[in-house]
Amino acid sequence: MAWQDTLLELREELAEARADRLQRASEEAAEIGKQRDELTQLAASLGISDVLSDMNRTLLDGKGELETIVSWEPGEQDDDPSPDDDEDEEEADGISAFLTWEEGEEREIAVDLGLAEDGIYLQVNGVDIRREREALEVALIEAFRDELDI
C-alpha cells in the first residue's frame, strides 16, 4: 500500500506544480501584453508612421514605400522560417517602420522601437535616440541626408 500512497502524494505535488506553472505563465503573458501595449502607445504618440508618411509625401512625391512590422503580430516573415532559426531563442518585441525608395539605388530609413534589457529603445538607422518626437524628426532628417550623401 505504500506504493499507492507515494503515487497519490506525487499526484498532489504534480497538481500543485502544474498550477504554479500556469500561474507564472499567466503573469508573464500579462506583463508581455502590458509591455506591448506600452510600445504601441509610444509608437503612436511619437507619430512614427506620420513622420515617415510626411517625408514620403513631401520629399519623395509619394513614390516611396512605407512598411510597419510589429514583431508579435503574425506576418509574412513567419511563413518561411529559415532552418537556422533557433525555436527556443526568443526575439525581443519591437515595432519597426521603414521608408524605402529608389534613387540611383534602393534607399531605406528604418525606425525601430523595442524592448531591451535596460528598457525601451528608439533607433533611426541603428542609431539610438531619445524617445521624443523632436529627436525623432531630427534623426530622420539626418538619416535622409546620409542616405543621399547631402
Contacts in CASP RR format, 6 or more apart in sequence:
PFRMAT RR
TARGET T0000
AUTHOR 0000-0000-0000
METHOD contacts of the structure
MODEL  1
MAWQDTLLELREELAEARADRLQRASEEAAEIGKQRDELTQLAASLGISD
VLSDMNRTLLDGKGELETIVSWEPGEQDDDPSPDDDEDEEEADGISAFLT
WEEGEEREIAVDLGLAEDGIYLQVNGVDIRREREALEVALIEAFRDELDI
32 93 0 8 1.000
35 93 0 8 1.000
35 115 0 8 1.000
36 72 0 8 1.000
36 93 0 8 1.000
38 120 0 8 1.000
39 93 0 8 1.000
39 94 0 8 1.000
39 95 0 8 1.000
39 113 0 8 1.000
39 114 0 8 1.000
39 115 0 8 1.000
39 120 0 8 1.000
40 70 0 8 1.000
40 95 0 8 1.000
42 113 0 8 1.000
42 120 0 8 1.000
42 131 0 8 1.000
43 49 0 8 1.000
43 95 0 8 1.000
43 97 0 8 1.000
43 113 0 8 1.000
45 133 0 8 1.000
46 113 0 8 1.000
46 122 0 8 1.000
46 131 0 8 1.000
46 132 0 8 1.000
46 133 0 8 1.000
46 136 0 8 1.000
47 133 0 8 1.000
47 136 0 8 1.000
48 68 0 8 1.000
48 95 0 8 1.000
48 97 0 8 1.000
48 111 0 8 1.000
48 113 0 8 1.000
48 136 0 8 1.000
49 66 0 8 1.000
49 68 0 8 1.000
49 97 0 8 1.000
51 133 0 8 1.000
51 136 0 8 1.000
51 137 0 8 1.000
51 140 0 8 1.000
52 66 0 8 1.000
52 97 0 8 1.000
52 98 0 8 1.000
52 99 0 8 1.000
52 109 0 8 1.000
52 111 0 8 1.000
52 140 0 8 1.000
53 66 0 8 1.000
55 99 0 8 1.000
55 109 0 8 1.000
55 140 0 8 1.000
55 144 0 8 1.000
56 62 0 8 1.000
56 63 0 8 1.000
56 64 0 8 1.000
56 66 0 8 1.000
56 99 0 8 1.000
56 101 0 8 1.000
59 144 0 8 1.000
60 101 0 8 1.000
63 101 0 8 1.000
63 102 0 8 1.000
64 99 0 8 1.000
64 100 0 8 1.000
64 101 0 8 1.000
65 98 0 8 1.000
65 99 0 8 1.000
65 100 0 8 1.000
65 101 0 8 1.000
66 97 0 8 1.000
66 98 0 8 1.000
66 99 0 8 1.000
67 97 0 8 1.000
67 98 0 8 1.000
67 100 0 8 1.000
68 95 0 8 1.000
68 96 0 8 1.000
68 97 0 8 1.000
68 98 0 8 1.000
69 75 0 8 1.000
69 77 0 8 1.000
69 95 0 8 1.000
69 96 0 8 1.000
69 97 0 8 1.000
69 98 0 8 1.000
70 94 0 8 1.000
70 95 0 8 1.000
71 91 0 8 1.000
71 92 0 8 1.000
71 93 0 8 1.000
71 94 0 8 1.000
71 95 0 8 1.000
71 96 0 8 1.000
72 93 0 8 1.000
72 94 0 8 1.000
92 114 0 8 1.000
92 115 0 8 1.000
92 116 0 8 1.000
93 114 0 8 1.000
93 115 0 8 1.000
94 112 0 8 1.000
94 113 0 8 1.000
94 114 0 8 1.000
94 115 0 8 1.000
95 112 0 8 1.000
95 113 0 8 1.000
95 114 0 8 1.000
96 110 0 8 1.000
96 111 0 8 1.000
96 112 0 8 1.000
96 113 0 8 1.000
97 110 0 8 1.000
97 111 0 8 1.000
98 108 0 8 1.000
98 109 0 8 1.000
98 110 0 8 1.000
98 111 0 8 1.000
99 108 0 8 1.000
99 109 0 8 1.000
100 106 0 8 1.000
100 107 0 8 1.000
100 108 0 8 1.000
100 109 0 8 1.000
101 107 0 8 1.000
103 148 0 8 1.000
107 147 0 8 1.000
107 148 0 8 1.000
108 147 0 8 1.000
109 124 0 8 1.000
109 125 0 8 1.000
109 140 0 8 1.000
109 143 0 8 1.000
109 144 0 8 1.000
109 147 0 8 1.000
110 123 0 8 1.000
110 124 0 8 1.000
110 125 0 8 1.000
110 126 0 8 1.000
111 122 0 8 1.000
111 123 0 8 1.000
111 124 0 8 1.000
111 136 0 8 1.000
111 140 0 8 1.000
112 121 0 8 1.000
112 122 0 8 1.000
112 123 0 8 1.000
112 124 0 8 1.000
112 126 0 8 1.000
113 120 0 8 1.000
113 121 0 8 1.000
113 122 0 8 1.000
113 123 0 8 1.000
114 120 0 8 1.000
114 121 0 8 1.000
114 122 0 8 1.000
115 121 0 8 1.000
120 131 0 8 1.000
121 128 0 8 1.000
122 128 0 8 1.000
122 129 0 8 1.000
122 130 0 8 1.000
122 131 0 8 1.000
122 135 0 8 1.000
122 136 0 8 1.000
123 129 0 8 1.000
124 136 0 8 1.000
124 139 0 8 1.000
124 140 0 8 1.000
124 142 0 8 1.000
124 143 0 8 1.000
125 143 0 8 1.000
125 146 0 8 1.000
127 139 0 8 1.000
127 143 0 8 1.000
129 135 0 8 1.000
129 136 0 8 1.000
129 138 0 8 1.000
129 139 0 8 1.000
END
